[in-house]
């Protein structure tokens, strides 16, 4: 059997690298940064933890009309945590984080609406 390429190895271990980066970012924010950075770093650290918890508890994805309810809930909780920080922080980058989170949320509803619209048109 052929040994996997470095790109395949990187793809298989990217979650570990991302989690390590989130942990380092959180530790740096706790030690050297102000409140908004600490909150946003904690939210970023909580994302992979929430995802692992969701998959551990649910076993498989909880899907309704091709809408993954577990990941939708994770994105809603993330938005609920990031949005107030962006409104109160005297910084610009939290607004960009909220915008990225809005895109993630809209992606869930876009998938639901497109699938619902196309399935109603075929019947």
DRENKEDO-424923 format. One record per residue: x, y, z of N, C-alpha, C in turn; residue in three letters. Coordinates in Angstrom, 1 decimal, m for minus. Atoms other than C-alpha are relative to their C-alpha. Example, Ala and Ser with C-alpha at 12.3 -4.5 7.8 and 13.67 -1.06 7.14 Angstrom:
REM DRENKEDO-424923
@n_X: 0.9&n_Y: m1.2&n_Z: 0.0&ca_X: 12.3&ca_Y: m4.5&ca_Z: 7.8&c_X: 0.9&c_Y: 1.2&c_Z: 0.0&code: ALA
@n_X: m0.9&n_Y: m1.1&n_Z: 0.0&ca_X: 13.7&ca_Y: m1.1&ca_Z: 7.1&c_X: m0.8&c_Y: 1.1&c_Z: 0.8&code: SER
//
This chain:
REM DRENKEDO-424923
@n_X: 0.8&n_Y: m1.2&n_Z: 0.0&ca_X: 0.0&ca_Y: 0.0&ca_Z: 0.0&c_X: 0.9&c_Y: 1.2&c_Z: 0.0&code: UNK
@n_X: m0.8&n_Y: m1.2&n_Z: 0.1&ca_X: 1.3&ca_Y: 3.4&ca_Z: m0.9&c_X: m0.1&c_Y: 0.9&c_Z: 1.2&code: UNK
@n_X: 0.0&n_Y: m0.9&n_Z: m1.1&ca_X: 2.2&ca_Y: 5.9&ca_Z: 1.7&c_X: m0.7&c_Y: 1.3&c_Z: m0.4&code: UNK
@n_X: 0.8&n_Y: m1.3&n_Z: 0.3&ca_X: m0.1&ca_Y: 9.0&ca_Z: 1.9&c_X: 1.0&c_Y: 1.1&c_Z: m0.3&code: UNK
@n_X: m0.8&n_Y: m1.2&n_Z: 0.3&ca_X: 1.3&ca_Y: 12.2&ca_Z: 0.4&c_X: m0.1&c_Y: 1.0&c_Z: 1.2&code: UNK
@n_X: 0.0&n_Y: m1.0&n_Z: m1.0&ca_X: 2.1&ca_Y: 15.1&ca_Z: 2.6&c_X: m1.2&c_Y: 0.8&c_Z: 0.1&code: UNK
@n_X: 1.2&n_Y: m0.7&n_Z: 0.0&ca_X: m1.0&ca_Y: 16.9&ca_Z: 1.5&c_X: m1.1&c_Y: m0.8&c_Z: 0.6&code: UNK
@n_X: 1.1&n_Y: 0.8&n_Z: m0.6&ca_X: m3.2&ca_Y: 14.0&ca_Z: 2.5&c_X: 0.3&c_Y: m0.1&c_Z: 1.5&code: UNK
@n_X: m0.3&n_Y: 0.0&n_Z: m1.5&ca_X: m1.4&ca_Y: 13.8&ca_Z: 5.9&c_X: m0.4&c_Y: 1.4&c_Z: 0.6&code: UNK
@n_X: 0.4&n_Y: m1.3&n_Z: m0.5&ca_X: m1.9&ca_Y: 17.6&ca_Z: 6.3&c_X: m1.5&c_Y: 0.1&c_Z: 0.2&code: UNK
@n_X: 1.5&n_Y: m0.1&n_Z: 0.0&ca_X: m5.6&ca_Y: 17.3&ca_Z: 5.5&c_X: m0.5&c_Y: m0.9&c_Z: 1.2&code: UNK
@n_X: 0.5&n_Y: 0.9&n_Z: m1.0&ca_X: m6.0&ca_Y: 14.4&ca_Z: 8.0&c_X: 0.3&c_Y: 0.6&c_Z: 1.4&code: UNK
@n_X: m0.4&n_Y: m0.6&n_Z: m1.3&ca_X: m4.3&ca_Y: 16.4&ca_Z: 10.8&c_X: m0.3&c_Y: 1.5&c_Z: 0.2&code: UNK
@n_X: 0.2&n_Y: m1.5&n_Z: m0.1&ca_X: m5.5&ca_Y: 19.9&ca_Z: 10.1&c_X: m0.8&c_Y: 0.4&c_Z: 1.2&code: UNK
@n_X: 0.8&n_Y: m0.3&n_Z: m1.1&ca_X: m8.0&ca_Y: 19.7&ca_Z: 12.9&c_X: 0.9&c_Y: 0.2&c_Z: 1.3&code: UNK
@n_X: m0.9&n_Y: m0.1&n_Z: m1.1&ca_X: m5.2&ca_Y: 19.1&ca_Z: 15.4&c_X: 0.8&c_Y: 1.3&c_Z: m0.1&code: UNK
@n_X: m0.8&n_Y: m1.3&n_Z: 0.2&ca_X: m3.2&ca_Y: 22.1&ca_Z: 14.0&c_X: m0.9&c_Y: 1.2&c_Z: 0.3&code: UNK
@n_X: 0.9&n_Y: m1.1&n_Z: m0.3&ca_X: m6.3&ca_Y: 24.3&ca_Z: 14.1&c_X: m0.3&c_Y: 0.2&c_Z: 1.5&code: UNK
@n_X: 0.3&n_Y: m0.1&n_Z: m1.4&ca_X: m7.1&ca_Y: 23.4&ca_Z: 17.7&c_X: 1.3&c_Y: 0.5&c_Z: 0.8&code: UNK
@n_X: m1.2&n_Y: m0.5&n_Z: m0.6&ca_X: m3.4&ca_Y: 24.0&ca_Z: 18.7&c_X: 0.1&c_Y: 1.5&c_Z: m0.2&code: UNK
@n_X: m0.1&n_Y: m1.4&n_Z: 0.2&ca_X: m3.5&ca_Y: 27.4&ca_Z: 17.1&c_X: m1.1&c_Y: 0.8&c_Z: 0.8&code: UNK
@n_X: 1.0&n_Y: m0.7&n_Z: m0.8&ca_X: m6.8&ca_Y: 28.3&ca_Z: 18.9&c_X: 0.5&c_Y: 0.0&c_Z: 1.5&code: UNK
@n_X: m0.4&n_Y: 0.0&n_Z: m1.4&ca_X: m5.3&ca_Y: 27.2&ca_Z: 22.2&c_X: 1.1&c_Y: 1.0&c_Z: 0.2&code: UNK
@n_X: m1.1&n_Y: m1.0&n_Z: m0.1&ca_X: m2.1&ca_Y: 29.3&ca_Z: 21.6&c_X: m0.6&c_Y: 1.4&c_Z: m0.1&code: UNK
@n_X: 0.7&n_Y: m1.3&n_Z: 0.1&ca_X: m4.3&ca_Y: 32.3&ca_Z: 20.6&c_X: m0.7&c_Y: 0.3&c_Z: 1.3&code: UNK
@n_X: 0.7&n_Y: m0.2&n_Z: m1.3&ca_X: m6.4&ca_Y: 31.9&ca_Z: 23.7&c_X: 1.0&c_Y: 0.4&c_Z: 1.1&code: UNK
@n_X: m1.0&n_Y: m0.2&n_Z: m1.1&ca_X: m3.4&ca_Y: 31.7&ca_Z: 26.0&c_X: 0.7&c_Y: 1.4&c_Z: m0.2&code: UNK
@n_X: m0.6&n_Y: m1.3&n_Z: 0.3&ca_X: m1.8&ca_Y: 34.8&ca_Z: 24.3&c_X: m1.0&c_Y: 1.1&c_Z: 0.4&code: UNK
@n_X: 1.0&n_Y: m1.0&n_Z: m0.3&ca_X: m5.1&ca_Y: 36.7&ca_Z: 24.6&c_X: m0.2&c_Y: 0.2&c_Z: 1.5&code: UNK
@n_X: 0.1&n_Y: 0.0&n_Z: m1.4&ca_X: m5.4&ca_Y: 35.8&ca_Z: 28.3&c_X: 1.1&c_Y: 0.8&c_Z: 0.7&code: UNK
@n_X: m1.2&n_Y: m0.6&n_Z: m0.6&ca_X: m1.9&ca_Y: 36.9&ca_Z: 29.1&c_X: 0.3&c_Y: 1.4&c_Z: m0.4&code: UNK
@n_X: m0.5&n_Y: m1.3&n_Z: 0.5&ca_X: m1.4&ca_Y: 40.0&ca_Z: 26.9&c_X: m1.1&c_Y: 0.9&c_Z: m0.6&code: UNK
@n_X: 1.0&n_Y: m0.8&n_Z: 0.7&ca_X: m4.7&ca_Y: 41.3&ca_Z: 25.5&c_X: m1.1&c_Y: 0.5&c_Z: 1.0&code: UNK
@n_X: 1.1&n_Y: m0.5&n_Z: m0.8&ca_X: m7.8&ca_Y: 43.2&ca_Z: 26.7&c_X: m1.2&c_Y: m0.9&c_Z: m0.1&code: UNK
@n_X: 1.3&n_Y: 0.8&n_Z: m0.1&ca_X: m11.4&ca_Y: 42.0&ca_Z: 27.2&c_X: m0.6&c_Y: m0.5&c_Z: m1.3&code: UNK
@n_X: 0.6&n_Y: 0.5&n_Z: 1.2&ca_X: m12.7&ca_Y: 41.9&ca_Z: 23.7&c_X: 0.8&c_Y: m1.1&c_Z: m0.7&code: UNK
@n_X: m0.9&n_Y: 1.0&n_Z: 0.5&ca_X: m9.7&ca_Y: 39.9&ca_Z: 22.5&c_X: m0.2&c_Y: m1.3&c_Z: 0.7&code: UNK
@n_X: 0.1&n_Y: 1.2&n_Z: m0.9&ca_X: m10.1&ca_Y: 37.5&ca_Z: 25.4&c_X: m1.3&c_Y: m0.7&c_Z: m0.3&code: UNK
@n_X: 1.3&n_Y: 0.6&n_Z: 0.2&ca_X: m13.8&ca_Y: 36.9&ca_Z: 24.7&c_X: 0.0&c_Y: m0.6&c_Z: m1.4&code: UNK
@n_X: 0.0&n_Y: 0.6&n_Z: 1.4&ca_X: m13.3&ca_Y: 36.4&ca_Z: 20.9&c_X: 1.0&c_Y: m1.2&c_Z: m0.1&code: UNK
@n_X: m0.9&n_Y: 1.2&n_Z: 0.0&ca_X: m10.3&ca_Y: 34.0&ca_Z: 21.6&c_X: m0.7&c_Y: m1.1&c_Z: 0.7&code: UNK
@n_X: 0.7&n_Y: 1.1&n_Z: m0.7&ca_X: m12.5&ca_Y: 32.0&ca_Z: 24.0&c_X: m1.1&c_Y: m0.5&c_Z: m0.9&code: UNK
@n_X: 1.1&n_Y: 0.5&n_Z: 0.9&ca_X: m15.3&ca_Y: 31.8&ca_Z: 21.4&c_X: 0.7&c_Y: m0.8&c_Z: m1.1&code: UNK
@n_X: m0.7&n_Y: 0.8&n_Z: 1.0&ca_X: m12.8&ca_Y: 30.6&ca_Z: 18.8&c_X: 0.5&c_Y: m1.3&c_Z: 0.5&code: UNK
@n_X: m0.4&n_Y: 1.3&n_Z: m0.6&ca_X: m11.5&ca_Y: 28.0&ca_Z: 21.2&c_X: m1.2&c_Y: m0.9&c_Z: 0.3&code: UNK
@n_X: 1.2&n_Y: 0.8&n_Z: m0.3&ca_X: m15.0&ca_Y: 26.9&ca_Z: 22.0&c_X: m0.6&c_Y: m0.6&c_Z: m1.2&code: UNK
@n_X: 0.6&n_Y: 0.5&n_Z: 1.2&ca_X: m15.9&ca_Y: 26.3&ca_Z: 18.4&c_X: 0.3&c_Y: m1.5&c_Z: m0.3&code: UNK
@n_X: m0.3&n_Y: 1.4&n_Z: 0.2&ca_X: m14.0&ca_Y: 23.0&ca_Z: 17.9&c_X: m0.5&c_Y: m0.9&c_Z: 1.2&code: UNK
@n_X: 0.5&n_Y: 0.8&n_Z: m1.1&ca_X: m15.0&ca_Y: 21.9&ca_Z: 21.4&c_X: m1.5&c_Y: m0.3&c_Z: m0.1&code: UNK
@n_X: 1.4&n_Y: 0.2&n_Z: 0.2&ca_X: m18.7&ca_Y: 22.5&ca_Z: 20.7&c_X: m0.3&c_Y: m1.0&c_Z: m1.1&code: UNK
@n_X: 0.1&n_Y: 0.9&n_Z: 1.1&ca_X: m18.3&ca_Y: 20.6&ca_Z: 17.4&c_X: 0.2&c_Y: m1.5&c_Z: 0.5&code: UNK
@n_X: m0.3&n_Y: 1.3&n_Z: m0.5&ca_X: m16.7&ca_Y: 17.6&ca_Z: 19.1&c_X: m1.1&c_Y: m0.5&c_Z: 1.0&code: UNK
@n_X: 1.0&n_Y: 0.4&n_Z: m1.0&ca_X: m19.3&ca_Y: 17.6&ca_Z: 21.9&c_X: m1.3&c_Y: m0.3&c_Z: m0.8&code: UNK
@n_X: 1.2&n_Y: 0.2&n_Z: 0.8&ca_X: m22.1&ca_Y: 17.8&ca_Z: 19.3&c_X: 0.1&c_Y: m1.4&c_Z: m0.6&code: UNK
@n_X: m0.1&n_Y: 1.3&n_Z: 0.6&ca_X: m20.8&ca_Y: 14.8&ca_Z: 17.4&c_X: 0.1&c_Y: m1.2&c_Z: 1.0&code: UNK
@n_X: 0.0&n_Y: 1.0&n_Z: m1.0&ca_X: m20.1&ca_Y: 12.9&ca_Z: 20.6&c_X: m1.3&c_Y: m0.4&c_Z: 0.5&code: UNK
@n_X: 1.3&n_Y: 0.2&n_Z: m0.5&ca_X: m23.6&ca_Y: 13.4&ca_Z: 21.9&c_X: m1.0&c_Y: m0.5&c_Z: m1.0&code: UNK
@n_X: 0.9&n_Y: 0.3&n_Z: 1.0&ca_X: m25.5&ca_Y: 13.1&ca_Z: 18.7&c_X: 0.3&c_Y: m1.3&c_Z: m0.7&code: UNK
@n_X: m0.4&n_Y: 1.2&n_Z: 0.7&ca_X: m23.5&ca_Y: 10.3&ca_Z: 17.2&c_X: 0.1&c_Y: 0.3&c_Z: m1.5&code: UNK
@n_X: 0.0&n_Y: m0.4&n_Z: 1.4&ca_X: m24.5&ca_Y: 11.4&ca_Z: 13.7&c_X: m0.7&c_Y: 1.3&c_Z: m0.1&code: UNK
@n_X: 0.5&n_Y: m1.3&n_Z: 0.1&ca_X: m25.7&ca_Y: 14.6&ca_Z: 12.3&c_X: m1.5&c_Y: 0.0&c_Z: 0.1&code: UNK
@n_X: 1.5&n_Y: m0.1&n_Z: m0.1&ca_X: m29.2&ca_Y: 15.8&ca_Z: 13.2&c_X: m0.4&c_Y: 0.9&c_Z: m1.1&code: UNK
@n_X: 0.3&n_Y: m0.7&n_Z: 1.3&ca_X: m30.6&ca_Y: 16.8&ca_Z: 9.8&c_X: m1.5&c_Y: 0.1&c_Z: m0.1&code: UNK
@n_X: 1.4&n_Y: m0.2&n_Z: 0.3&ca_X: m34.0&ca_Y: 18.3&ca_Z: 9.0&c_X: 0.0&c_Y: 0.8&c_Z: m1.3&code: UNK
@n_X: 0.1&n_Y: m0.7&n_Z: 1.4&ca_X: m34.7&ca_Y: 19.2&ca_Z: 5.3&c_X: 1.4&c_Y: 0.4&c_Z: m0.4&code: UNK
@n_X: m1.4&n_Y: m0.2&n_Z: 0.3&ca_X: m30.9&ca_Y: 19.0&ca_Z: 4.7&c_X: 0.6&c_Y: 1.2&c_Z: 0.8&code: UNK
@n_X: m0.6&n_Y: m1.0&n_Z: m0.8&ca_X: m30.3&ca_Y: 21.6&ca_Z: 7.4&c_X: 0.5&c_Y: m0.7&c_Z: 1.3&code: UNK
@n_X: m0.7&n_Y: 0.6&n_Z: m1.1&ca_X: m27.8&ca_Y: 20.4&ca_Z: 10.0&c_X: m0.3&c_Y: 0.9&c_Z: 1.3&code: UNK
@n_X: 0.5&n_Y: m0.8&n_Z: m1.1&ca_X: m29.5&ca_Y: 21.6&ca_Z: 13.2&c_X: 1.1&c_Y: 0.2&c_Z: 1.1&code: UNK
@n_X: m1.1&n_Y: m0.1&n_Z: m1.0&ca_X: m26.4&ca_Y: 20.9&ca_Z: 15.4&c_X: 1.0&c_Y: 1.1&c_Z: m0.3&code: UNK
@n_X: m0.9&n_Y: m1.1&n_Z: 0.4&ca_X: m24.1&ca_Y: 23.1&ca_Z: 13.4&c_X: m0.7&c_Y: 1.3&c_Z: m0.1&code: UNK
@n_X: 0.8&n_Y: m1.3&n_Z: 0.0&ca_X: m26.8&ca_Y: 25.7&ca_Z: 13.0&c_X: 0.0&c_Y: 0.5&c_Z: 1.5&code: UNK
@n_X: 0.1&n_Y: m0.4&n_Z: m1.4&ca_X: m27.1&ca_Y: 25.8&ca_Z: 16.8&c_X: 1.4&c_Y: 0.5&c_Z: 0.5&code: UNK
@n_X: m1.3&n_Y: m0.4&n_Z: m0.4&ca_X: m23.3&ca_Y: 26.1&ca_Z: 17.2&c_X: 0.3&c_Y: 1.4&c_Z: m0.6&code: UNK
@n_X: m0.2&n_Y: m1.3&n_Z: 0.6&ca_X: m23.3&ca_Y: 29.0&ca_Z: 14.7&c_X: m0.8&c_Y: 1.1&c_Z: 0.7&code: UNK
@n_X: 0.9&n_Y: m1.0&n_Z: m0.7&ca_X: m26.2&ca_Y: 30.7&ca_Z: 16.5&c_X: 0.6&c_Y: 0.4&c_Z: 1.4&code: UNK
@n_X: m0.7&n_Y: m0.3&n_Z: m1.3&ca_X: m24.4&ca_Y: 30.5&ca_Z: 19.9&c_X: 1.2&c_Y: 0.8&c_Z: m0.3&code: UNK
@n_X: m1.2&n_Y: m0.8&n_Z: 0.3&ca_X: m21.2&ca_Y: 31.8&ca_Z: 18.3&c_X: m0.5&c_Y: 1.5&c_Z: m0.3&code: UNK
@n_X: 0.5&n_Y: m1.4&n_Z: 0.4&ca_X: m23.2&ca_Y: 34.8&ca_Z: 16.8&c_X: m0.5&c_Y: 0.7&c_Z: 1.3&code: UNK
@n_X: 0.5&n_Y: m0.6&n_Z: m1.2&ca_X: m24.8&ca_Y: 35.4&ca_Z: 20.2&c_X: 1.1&c_Y: 0.5&c_Z: 0.9&code: UNK
@n_X: m1.1&n_Y: m0.4&n_Z: m0.8&ca_X: m21.4&ca_Y: 35.6&ca_Z: 21.8&c_X: 0.8&c_Y: 1.1&c_Z: m0.7&code: UNK
@n_X: m0.8&n_Y: m0.9&n_Z: 0.7&ca_X: m19.6&ca_Y: 37.6&ca_Z: 19.1&c_X: m0.7&c_Y: 1.4&c_Z: m0.3&code: UNK
@n_X: 0.7&n_Y: m1.2&n_Z: 0.4&ca_X: m22.2&ca_Y: 40.2&ca_Z: 18.2&c_X: 0.0&c_Y: 1.1&c_Z: 1.1&code: UNK
@n_X: m0.1&n_Y: m1.0&n_Z: m1.1&ca_X: m22.3&ca_Y: 42.0&ca_Z: 21.6&c_X: 1.4&c_Y: 0.6&c_Z: 0.1&code: UNK
@n_X: m1.4&n_Y: m0.5&n_Z: m0.1&ca_X: m18.5&ca_Y: 42.2&ca_Z: 21.6&c_X: 0.2&c_Y: 1.0&c_Z: m1.1&code: UNK
@n_X: m0.2&n_Y: m0.9&n_Z: 1.2&ca_X: m18.5&ca_Y: 43.8&ca_Z: 18.1&c_X: m0.7&c_Y: 1.3&c_Z: 0.2&code: UNK
@n_X: 0.7&n_Y: m1.3&n_Z: m0.2&ca_X: m21.1&ca_Y: 46.4&ca_Z: 19.2&c_X: 0.7&c_Y: 0.8&c_Z: 1.1&code: UNK
@n_X: m0.6&n_Y: m0.8&n_Z: m1.1&ca_X: m19.2&ca_Y: 47.4&ca_Z: 22.4&c_X: 1.5&c_Y: 0.3&c_Z: m0.2&code: UNK
@n_X: m1.4&n_Y: m0.2&n_Z: 0.1&ca_X: m15.6&ca_Y: 47.0&ca_Z: 21.4&c_X: 0.3&c_Y: 1.2&c_Z: m0.9&code: UNK
@n_X: m0.4&n_Y: m1.1&n_Z: 0.8&ca_X: m13.8&ca_Y: 50.1&ca_Z: 20.1&c_X: 1.0&c_Y: m0.4&c_Z: m1.0&code: UNK
@n_X: m0.9&n_Y: 0.6&n_Z: 1.0&ca_X: m12.2&ca_Y: 48.1&ca_Z: 17.3&c_X: m0.8&c_Y: m0.4&c_Z: m1.2&code: UNK
@n_X: 0.7&n_Y: 0.3&n_Z: 1.3&ca_X: m13.0&ca_Y: 47.3&ca_Z: 13.7&c_X: 0.0&c_Y: m1.5&c_Z: m0.2&code: UNK
@n_X: m0.1&n_Y: 1.4&n_Z: 0.4&ca_X: m11.9&ca_Y: 43.6&ca_Z: 13.5&c_X: m1.2&c_Y: m0.8&c_Z: 0.5&code: UNK
@n_X: 1.1&n_Y: 0.8&n_Z: m0.4&ca_X: m14.8&ca_Y: 42.3&ca_Z: 15.6&c_X: m1.2&c_Y: 0.1&c_Z: m1.0&code: UNK
@n_X: 1.1&n_Y: m0.2&n_Z: 1.0&ca_X: m17.2&ca_Y: 43.7&ca_Z: 13.0&c_X: 0.3&c_Y: m1.0&c_Z: m1.2&code: UNK
@n_X: m0.3&n_Y: 0.9&n_Z: 1.0&ca_X: m15.4&ca_Y: 41.6&ca_Z: 10.4&c_X: m0.3&c_Y: m1.5&c_Z: 0.4&code: UNK
@n_X: 0.3&n_Y: 1.4&n_Z: m0.5&ca_X: m15.7&ca_Y: 38.5&ca_Z: 12.6&c_X: m1.5&c_Y: m0.2&c_Z: 0.0&code: UNK
@n_X: 1.5&n_Y: 0.1&n_Z: 0.1&ca_X: m19.5&ca_Y: 39.2&ca_Z: 12.9&c_X: m0.5&c_Y: m0.2&c_Z: m1.4&code: UNK
@n_X: 0.3&n_Y: 0.1&n_Z: 1.4&ca_X: m19.7&ca_Y: 39.6&ca_Z: 9.2&c_X: 0.2&c_Y: m1.4&c_Z: m0.5&code: UNK
@n_X: m0.3&n_Y: 1.4&n_Z: 0.4&ca_X: m18.0&ca_Y: 36.2&ca_Z: 8.7&c_X: m1.0&c_Y: m0.9&c_Z: 0.6&code: UNK
@n_X: 1.0&n_Y: 0.8&n_Z: m0.7&ca_X: m20.4&ca_Y: 34.7&ca_Z: 11.2&c_X: m1.3&c_Y: 0.1&c_Z: m0.6&code: UNK
@n_X: 1.3&n_Y: m0.1&n_Z: 0.7&ca_X: m23.4&ca_Y: 36.1&ca_Z: 9.4&c_X: 0.0&c_Y: m0.7&c_Z: m1.3&code: UNK
@n_X: m0.1&n_Y: 0.7&n_Z: 1.2&ca_X: m22.2&ca_Y: 34.6&ca_Z: 6.2&c_X: m0.1&c_Y: m1.5&c_Z: 0.3&code: UNK
@n_X: 0.2&n_Y: 1.4&n_Z: m0.4&ca_X: m21.9&ca_Y: 31.2&ca_Z: 8.0&c_X: m1.5&c_Y: m0.3&c_Z: 0.3&code: UNK
@n_X: 1.4&n_Y: 0.2&n_Z: m0.3&ca_X: m25.4&ca_Y: 31.6&ca_Z: 9.3&c_X: m0.9&c_Y: 0.0&c_Z: m1.2&code: UNK
@n_X: 0.7&n_Y: m0.1&n_Z: 1.2&ca_X: m26.8&ca_Y: 32.6&ca_Z: 6.0&c_X: 0.2&c_Y: m1.2&c_Z: m0.9&code: UNK
@n_X: m0.2&n_Y: 1.2&n_Z: 0.8&ca_X: m25.2&ca_Y: 29.6&ca_Z: 4.4&c_X: m0.9&c_Y: m1.1&c_Z: 0.4&code: UNK
@n_X: 1.0&n_Y: 1.1&n_Z: m0.5&ca_X: m27.4&ca_Y: 27.3&ca_Z: 6.6&c_X: m1.4&c_Y: 0.3&c_Z: m0.7&code: UNK
@n_X: 1.4&n_Y: m0.3&n_Z: 0.5&ca_X: m30.6&ca_Y: 29.1&ca_Z: 5.5&c_X: 0.0&c_Y: 0.0&c_Z: m1.5&code: UNK
@n_X: m0.1&n_Y: 0.1&n_Z: 1.5&ca_X: m29.4&ca_Y: 29.4&ca_Z: 1.9&c_X: m0.2&c_Y: m1.5&c_Z: m0.4&code: UNK
@n_X: 0.1&n_Y: 1.4&n_Z: 0.3&ca_X: m29.0&ca_Y: 25.6&ca_Z: 1.8&c_X: m1.4&c_Y: m0.5&c_Z: 0.2&code: UNK
@n_X: 1.4&n_Y: 0.4&n_Z: m0.2&ca_X: m32.4&ca_Y: 25.1&ca_Z: 3.3&c_X: m0.9&c_Y: 0.5&c_Z: m1.0&code: UNK
@n_X: 1.0&n_Y: m0.6&n_Z: 0.9&ca_X: m34.2&ca_Y: 27.5&ca_Z: 1.0&c_X: 0.2&c_Y: m0.6&c_Z: m1.4&code: UNK
@n_X: m0.3&n_Y: 0.6&n_Z: 1.4&ca_X: m32.4&ca_Y: 26.2&ca_Z: m2.2&c_X: m0.5&c_Y: m1.4&c_Z: m0.1&code: UNK
@n_X: 0.4&n_Y: 1.4&n_Z: 0.0&ca_X: m33.1&ca_Y: 22.6&ca_Z: m1.3&c_X: m1.5&c_Y: m0.1&c_Z: 0.0&code: UNK
@n_X: 1.4&n_Y: m0.1&n_Z: 0.0&ca_X: m36.7&ca_Y: 23.4&ca_Z: m0.4&c_X: m0.6&c_Y: 0.5&c_Z: m1.2&code: UNK
@n_X: 0.6&n_Y: m0.5&n_Z: 1.2&ca_X: m37.3&ca_Y: 25.4&ca_Z: m3.5&c_X: 0.2&c_Y: m1.0&c_Z: m1.2&code: UNK
@n_X: m0.2&n_Y: 0.9&n_Z: 1.2&ca_X: m35.8&ca_Y: 22.9&ca_Z: m5.9&c_X: m0.8&c_Y: m1.3&c_Z: 0.2&code: UNK
@n_X: 0.8&n_Y: 1.2&n_Z: m0.2&ca_X: m37.6&ca_Y: 19.9&ca_Z: m4.2&c_X: m1.4&c_Y: 0.3&c_Z: m0.3&code: UNK
@n_X: 1.4&n_Y: m0.3&n_Z: 0.2&ca_X: m40.9&ca_Y: 21.7&ca_Z: m4.5&c_X: m0.3&c_Y: 0.2&c_Z: m1.5&code: UNK
@n_X: 0.2&n_Y: m0.2&n_Z: 1.4&ca_X: m40.3&ca_Y: 22.5&ca_Z: m8.2&c_X: 0.0&c_Y: m1.3&c_Z: m0.8&code: UNK
@n_X: 0.0&n_Y: 1.3&n_Z: 0.7&ca_X: m39.6&ca_Y: 18.8&ca_Z: m9.1&c_X: m1.2&c_Y: m0.8&c_Z: 0.3&code: UNK
@n_X: 1.2&n_Y: 0.8&n_Z: m0.2&ca_X: m42.8&ca_Y: 17.5&ca_Z: m7.6&c_X: m1.2&c_Y: 0.5&c_Z: m0.6&code: UNK
//
